[in-house]
Amino acid sequence: MPVNVKSKLISKEELKPGIFKFSVQADKIVTTAKPGNFIEIRVNNDIEPFLRRPISIYNMDKEKGILEFIFQVKGKGTKILSERNEGELIDIVGPLGFGTFKYSDYKNLSIIGGGIGVFPLYELAKNAKQDDKNVNIYLGFRNKDLVVLEKEFGQVSNNLTITTDDGSYAQKGFAIDFLRKDIEENKVDCIYACGPLQMLKAVRELAIEKNIPCQISLEEKMACGLGVCLGCAVKTAKSPQEAPEYWHVCKAGPVFQAKDVDI
């Protein structure tokens, strides 16, 4: 069950211009949180902005009760959040989401992320590596100025591939091209993905084509994070055209079996 806590901001780091990593003390959340869960944050104590901001969990230290999340400044709410100072208390609800990453049935995991969608994949990779899984990671960015967490992901993977669209850093091209190569060499038991919608569509199609299990984490605008506002709907893959059926990302997800959703 999610809890509402006032968490002390222990450390704050700007990884890239406009991209911040916060570490907070949140014992009650990390005790039950799983890879793929997210949190809802009240950015300040004023009436405006009224709605909380949904943010993925990046990393957890369950022994110390520390939760880390990374976000990019995109609007008024995240701008206000980025201005919070170490030592302040942040109002957080979590862990949220029913659908989480599951890997116990697989040995060779392929984890693919794009842009800011790479953040929720770290806790998955870390846990899988600790459980002696073979973890191959593919991270794609537009250019070298946007590459983040290369060292961190390198420490929790057997093989890490970094790509940039323009070739300004590491491999030129798209992360999915390198994933496809490993699939053709029979190195993949299950795929895990988070990132831009177009990337997720391509990964989903590839997984279905190759008949490989695939779990994707969807990012939708959420007002409540609890399934009350019904704003984060995604159509199910098998829903009839004349009467479409929907799930809500905050409640049924954010992690889904790729074949089950129509994106």
C-alpha positions in Angstrom: 0.0 0.0 0.0 1.3 3.5 -0.8 2.0 5.8 2.1 2.3 9.6 2.3 5.6 10.7 3.9 7.6 13.9 4.4 11.0 12.9 3.2 14.2 14.8 3.9 16.2 15.8 0.9 19.6 14.4 1.7 21.5 15.3 -1.5 20.8 17.0 -4.8 22.9 16.8 -8.0 22.4 18.3 -11.4 23.6 15.5 -13.7 23.2 17.6 -16.9 21.7 21.1 -17.4 18.1 20.7 -16.3 18.4 17.1 -15.1 18.4 16.6 -11.4 19.0 13.6 -9.1 17.5 13.8 -5.6 18.2 11.4 -2.8 15.6 11.4 0.0 15.1 9.5 3.3 12.0 7.4 2.7 12.2 4.3 4.7 8.4 3.5 4.6 8.4 3.7 0.8 11.6 1.7 -0.1 10.5 -1.1 2.3 7.9 -2.3 -0.1 8.8 -0.7 -3.4 9.8 -2.8 -6.4 11.6 -2.1 -9.7 9.1 -0.2 -11.9 7.2 1.5 -9.1 6.9 5.3 -9.1 6.1 8.1 -6.7 3.9 11.2 -6.7 5.5 14.4 -5.4 4.0 17.6 -4.2 6.5 20.2 -5.5 5.8 22.8 -2.8 3.4 23.7 0.0 1.5 26.4 -2.0 -1.9 25.8 -3.7 -0.3 26.1 -7.1 0.7 23.9 -8.7 -2.1 21.9 -7.3 -1.4 18.5 -8.8 1.5 16.2 -7.8 4.2 15.2 -10.3 4.6 11.5 -11.1 8.3 10.5 -11.1 9.9 7.1 -11.6 12.0 5.5 -8.9 15.7 5.4 -10.0 17.5 3.7 -7.2 16.8 2.4 -3.7 19.0 1.5 -0.7 16.7 -0.6 1.4 19.2 -0.9 4.3 19.5 2.8 4.7 16.0 3.7 3.6 17.2 6.0 0.9 15.2 6.6 -2.3 16.7 8.3 -5.4 14.7 9.8 -8.3 15.8 11.7 -11.4 13.7 14.2 -13.3 14.1 16.7 -16.1 12.8 20.3 -15.7 10.0 20.6 -18.3 7.5 23.0 -16.7 6.5 25.0 -13.7 6.2 22.1 -11.4 9.5 20.5 -12.1 11.2 23.9 -12.1 9.9 24.5 -8.5 11.0 21.0 -7.5 14.5 21.6 -8.9 14.9 24.6 -6.6 14.3 22.7 -3.4 17.3 22.7 -1.1 19.1 19.9 0.8 17.6 19.5 4.3 14.1 20.4 3.2 11.2 18.0 3.5 9.5 16.8 0.3 5.9 15.5 0.4 5.9 12.1 -1.4 3.2 9.4 -2.0 4.5 5.9 -2.9 5.2 3.3 -3.9 2.6 3.5 -6.7 1.8 1.2 -9.6 0.7 -2.4 -9.6 2.6 -3.5 -12.7 6.3 -3.9 -12.0 9.3 -5.5 -13.7 9.6 -9.3 -13.2 12.6 -11.3 -14.3 12.8 -14.4 -12.1 11.8 -16.7 -15.0 14.6 -15.5 -17.3 18.3 -15.7 -17.5 19.4 -13.4 -20.4 17.8 -10.0 -19.9 17.9 -7.2 -22.5 17.1 -3.8 -21.1 16.6 -0.9 -23.5 16.0 2.7 -22.7 15.9 6.1 -24.5 16.5 9.6 -23.2 15.0 10.3 -19.8 13.2 6.9 -20.0 16.4 5.2 -18.9 15.9 6.2 -15.2 13.4 3.6 -14.1 15.5 0.8 -15.7 18.4 1.2 -13.3 16.8 -0.4 -10.2 15.7 -3.3 -12.5 19.2 -3.8 -13.8 20.8 -3.6 -10.4 18.5 -6.2 -8.9 18.8 -8.6 -11.8 22.6 -8.4 -11.8 22.6 -9.1 -8.0 20.4 -12.1 -8.7 23.1 -13.4 -11.1 21.2 -12.7 -14.3 23.0 -11.9 -17.6 22.1 -8.2 -18.1 22.7 -6.5 -21.4 21.7 -2.9 -21.6 21.2 -0.6 -24.6 20.8 3.1 -24.0 20.0 5.6 -26.7 20.4 9.4 -26.6 20.0 12.2 -29.2 23.6 13.4 -28.7 26.6 13.4 -26.4 25.3 16.3 -24.3 22.3 14.2 -23.1 24.2 11.0 -22.2 23.7 10.3 -18.5 24.4 7.5 -16.0 26.9 5.6 -18.3 29.1 4.7 -15.3 26.2 3.6 -13.1 24.6 1.4 -15.8 28.0 0.0 -16.7 28.4 -1.3 -13.1 25.1 -3.2 -13.1 25.4 -4.9 -16.5 27.4 -7.5 -18.3 27.4 -5.5 -21.5 26.5 -1.9 -22.0 25.8 -0.3 -25.4 25.5 3.5 -25.6 24.2 5.0 -28.8 23.6 8.6 -30.1 21.4 9.5 -33.0 24.0 11.8 -34.5 27.1 9.7 -33.7 28.6 12.4 -31.5 29.3 9.8 -28.8 29.8 6.1 -28.6 27.9 4.1 -31.3 26.0 6.0 -34.0 22.4 4.9 -34.6 19.6 3.6 -32.5 19.7 1.3 -29.5 17.2 -1.0 -31.0 19.5 -1.9 -33.9 22.0 -3.4 -31.4 19.3 -5.1 -29.6 18.1 -6.7 -32.8 21.6 -8.0 -33.5 21.7 -9.8 -30.1 18.2 -11.2 -30.7 19.4 -12.7 -34.0 22.2 -14.4 -32.1 19.8 -15.9 -29.7 21.1 -14.0 -26.7 17.8 -12.7 -25.4 15.2 -14.3 -23.1 13.1 -11.2 -22.3 13.2 -7.5 -23.2 12.5 -4.6 -20.8 12.0 -1.1 -22.2 11.2 2.5 -21.2 11.5 5.6 -23.3 9.9 7.7 -26.1 6.7 6.2 -27.5 8.1 5.7 -30.9 10.9 3.6 -29.5 8.5 1.6 -27.4 6.4 0.9 -30.5 9.4 -0.3 -32.4 10.6 -2.5 -29.5 7.1 -4.0 -29.1 6.9 -4.8 -32.8 10.3 -6.4 -32.7 9.4 -8.5 -29.6 6.2 -9.7 -31.2 7.9 -10.5 -34.5 10.6 -12.6 -32.7 8.2 -14.1 -30.2 10.2 -12.8 -27.2 8.5 -11.8 -23.9 8.7 -8.0 -23.5 7.8 -5.7 -20.6 7.4 -2.0 -21.2 7.1 0.9 -18.7 4.7 3.5 -20.0 4.9 7.2 -19.2 1.6 9.1 -19.2 0.4 12.3 -17.7 -1.2 11.6 -14.3 -3.2 13.8 -12.0 -3.7 11.5 -9.0 -1.5 8.4 -9.5 -4.2 6.3 -7.8 -6.6 5.5 -10.6 -9.2 8.0 -9.5 -8.9 10.7 -12.2 -8.9 8.2 -15.1 -6.6 10.5 -17.1 -3.8 8.0 -17.9 -5.7 5.5 -20.1 -4.0 3.1 -22.5 -6.0 0.9 -24.9 -5.7 -2.8 -24.5 -4.4 -4.7 -27.5 -7.3 -7.0 -27.9 -10.1 -4.6 -27.2 -12.9 -4.5 -29.8 -12.8 -1.6 -32.2 -16.5 -0.8 -31.6 -16.1 -0.7 -27.8 -12.4 -0.2 -26.9 -11.2 -1.3 -23.5 -8.7 0.7 -21.5 -6.4 0.2 -18.6 -5.0 3.0 -16.5 -1.2 3.3 -16.4 -1.0 4.5 -12.8 -3.0 1.5 -11.5 -2.6 -1.4 -13.9 0.9 -0.3 -14.8 3.2 1.5 -15.3 4.8 -1.8 -16.5 2.8 -3.9 -18.9 3.4 -6.9 -21.1 4.0 -5.3 -24.5 1.7 -7.6 -26.3 -1.2 -6.6 -24.1 -1.3 -2.9 -24.8 -2.1 -1.0 -28.1 0.5 1.8 -28.3 
